[in-house]
Every structure is written in structure tokens, then in C-alpha cells.
Amino acid sequence: MSRLTLCLLQLLINGPLTLDALYRLAGDEPRAIRTRLQNLTDQGWVVLTGTLWTLTETGRLAATAAPAPTRQPLYVRAWVVLRHLKVADLGELARAAGQDGEASVGPRLTAYFNALERAGLVVRARCGGAARFGLIADPGPHAPRVRSHTQTVLEPNSGRVIDIRRGGRRG
């Protein structure tokens, strides 16, 4: 599945969007997006009702069964999974976002989601011993970036830079 197809399916999984919204959120050429939407319509994965593009049940199954993009960094793949699941433990995130042969997935995901928790983007809960992370609010499709050298998190959907040093947050 191409990057653009996966992107469009992931955007539409949360509900219908206009073509203008898809142009803005997908970040690809409008012609490529229109062509891909036509292909997805021909496959029966999306429908256009009035001005809104919506996933069909087949499209929803394809979107949820699609693997996270393999050329994306681990934190981006894990973010896509958490946005889809809304709440997940590290094992679920590692299985869904990890790749064969990728070493030390668990510690890297733990560090990433701990930083997002300090930034106020996710909440952690213990359920039967396993830590589960949940989205407080979904800021958008682009994964927040942890900048360990400055102890900040960049939330690219809003452009906010969040201080995650112990004892002090600013946004």
C-alpha cells in the first residue's frame, strides 16, 4: 500500500472530510490526491457523498489492517497506532509499530511516551501491572517529536513547543 493511500485512509478513519481538508492534511499534490481518491472509489474503499469523502466498511477494514509505514521512524509508527487505538500498552504499540530485526523497541517507546506524558499529550494508567497510554486529545496526524537535547516536545500539528523538564511545563 502506498504512503498516500495509507495517509488518506488514516485521515478518513476518524470521519468524513472535504477534499480541501484532505489536500491540507495529506500534504501531497492535489492532482495525486484526486487520482488516488478515484482509485480508492473504484476499489470500493471510499465514497463521495455531497462534498464529504467517507470510508466504506471495506475501506475501514483496509485502513485498520494496513501496517504502519515501514520507512517511517519508530515513534511515527507508534503515534499512528496510538491515534488509531486511542489507548494501548507498550506491548501492543511495540508489536504494531515494530519491525523485524528492530532492536530495543520497548525502551525507545517507553522513553518516547514518558516524554509525551510529561508534555501533557498522553496519560498513563496502570492496568494489571502493564502501563497503558491513552491520548488526552488527538492533536493531529503528525507525530510529536521529542527533542532530548533541549528537553522539549515539538507538537507539529499546532507548532507548539512544550517544555518537559521535571518541575516545569510551558506551552
C-alpha positions in Angstrom: 0.0 0.0 0.0 1.4 3.4 -1.0 2.2 6.1 1.5 -0.5 8.4 0.1 -3.1 5.6 0.2 -2.3 4.8 3.8 -2.3 8.5 4.6 -5.8 9.1 3.1 -7.2 6.0 4.8 -5.8 7.1 8.2 -7.2 10.6 7.8 -10.7 9.3 6.8 -10.8 6.7 9.6 -11.9 9.3 12.1 -14.7 10.6 9.9 -15.7 12.2 6.7 -13.5 15.1 5.3 -13.8 17.5 2.4 -11.4 17.5 -0.5 -9.9 20.8 0.7 -9.3 19.2 4.2 -7.6 16.2 2.6 -5.4 18.5 0.5 -4.3 20.4 3.6 -3.8 17.3 5.9 -2.3 14.9 3.4 0.4 17.3 2.3 0.6 15.9 -1.3 -0.1 17.4 -4.7 -3.9 17.9 -5.2 -3.8 16.0 -8.5 -2.2 13.0 -6.9 -4.8 13.1 -4.1 -7.7 13.3 -6.6 -6.3 10.4 -8.6 -5.8 8.3 -5.5 -9.3 9.1 -4.3 -10.7 8.0 -7.6 -8.7 4.7 -7.4 -10.0 4.1 -3.9 -13.5 4.8 -5.1 -13.1 2.3 -7.9 -11.9 -0.2 -5.3 -14.9 0.5 -3.1 -12.9 1.8 -0.2 -14.2 5.4 -0.2 -17.4 7.2 -1.3 -18.1 10.8 -2.1 -21.4 12.0 -0.6 -22.1 15.6 -1.4 -18.8 17.3 -0.6 -17.6 14.7 2.0 -15.3 11.8 1.4 -16.0 8.8 3.7 -14.6 5.3 4.2 -16.7 2.4 3.3 -16.7 -0.7 5.5 -14.2 -2.3 3.2 -12.0 0.9 3.4 -12.3 0.9 7.1 -11.1 -2.8 7.2 -8.2 -1.9 4.9 -7.2 1.1 7.0 -7.2 -0.9 10.2 -5.4 -3.9 8.7 -2.8 -1.7 7.0 0.6 -1.9 8.6 2.2 1.3 9.8 4.6 2.7 7.1 7.8 0.8 7.4 10.1 3.6 6.2 8.9 5.9 9.0 10.8 6.2 12.3 9.5 4.0 15.2 8.0 7.0 17.1 5.9 8.0 14.0 4.6 4.4 13.5 3.8 4.2 17.3 2.0 7.5 17.1 -0.2 6.3 14.2 -1.1 3.1 16.1 -2.0 5.1 19.3 -4.1 7.5 17.3 -6.0 4.6 15.9 -6.4 2.6 19.1 -6.7 5.6 21.4 -5.4 3.5 24.4 -2.7 0.9 24.2 0.0 -0.7 26.3 3.7 -0.7 25.3 3.5 -4.3 24.1 0.6 -3.5 21.7 2.5 -0.5 20.4 5.7 -2.4 20.0 4.0 -5.3 18.2 2.1 -2.9 15.9 4.8 -0.4 15.2 8.0 -2.5 15.5 9.7 -4.2 12.6 11.5 -7.5 12.3 15.1 -7.1 13.4 14.5 -3.7 15.1 16.4 -3.8 18.4 15.4 -2.2 21.7 11.9 -1.2 20.6 10.5 -1.3 24.2 12.9 1.1 25.8 12.7 3.6 23.0 8.9 3.6 23.1 8.9 3.9 26.9 11.2 6.9 26.7 9.0 8.5 23.9 5.7 8.0 25.6 7.1 9.1 29.0 8.1 12.4 27.3 4.7 12.8 25.8 3.1 12.2 29.2 5.3 14.9 30.7 4.2 17.2 27.8 0.6 16.5 28.6 -0.3 14.8 25.3 -0.9 11.3 26.7 -1.9 9.9 30.1 -0.5 6.8 31.6 -2.6 4.3 33.7 -1.6 1.0 35.3 -3.9 -1.8 34.5 -2.9 -5.2 36.0 0.8 -4.2 36.1 1.1 -3.1 32.4 1.3 0.6 31.8 -1.2 1.8 29.2 -1.0 5.1 27.4 -4.0 7.0 26.1 -4.4 10.1 24.1 -5.7 13.1 26.1 -6.8 14.8 22.9 -5.8 14.0 19.4 -3.7 16.9 18.2 -3.5 15.6 14.6 -1.8 13.2 12.3 1.8 14.4 12.6 3.7 12.7 15.4 5.1 14.9 18.2 8.9 15.0 18.2 10.9 14.7 21.4 14.0 16.9 21.5 16.0 15.3 24.3 18.9 17.9 23.9 16.5 20.8 24.8 14.1 18.7 26.9 11.2 19.8 24.8 8.5 18.2 22.7 7.5 19.8 19.3 3.8 19.2 18.6 3.9 19.8 14.8 0.2 20.0 14.2 -0.1 23.2 16.3 3.5 24.3 16.2 3.7 24.3 20.0 7.0 23.6 21.8 6.4 22.1 25.2 9.0 22.1 28.0 9.2 18.7 29.6 11.9 19.3 32.2 10.9 18.0 35.6 9.0 20.6 37.5 8.2 23.0 34.7 6.0 23.0 31.7 5.3 25.8 29.3 3.3 25.7 26.1 
